[in-house]
Amino acid sequence: MTRRAEIRGMLSDVIPPFDPNAAMALRDIYRAIEQALPHCVDDEPDPPPSHGLRWQHELRWELETLVTTGEVLRRKDLGRGLYSLSP
């Protein structure tokens, strides 16, 4: 299994269910993945303009895929960079 597939599989376990008043911040999603999948985390820099780490870029890519398919909601109603599972 690839790192991206492992991260994608773990995202639905990490991101909380829909709550009208709560959602999970992207930085907290990073922290949860670091704890749950330490073998997937590395310090390889992602090329500019990202300026992040490659595994974080892959996580964001998989997160955007889940947002596009409707499995995860981007909670702009609560603030920037917040996510929850679809109801």
Secondary structure, DSSP 4 states (H G I P E B T S, - for coil): --HHHHHHHHHHHHSPPPBTTB-EEHHHHHHHHHHH-GGG---PBPTTTT-SBHHHHHHHHHHHHHHHHTSEEE-TTT-TTEEEE--
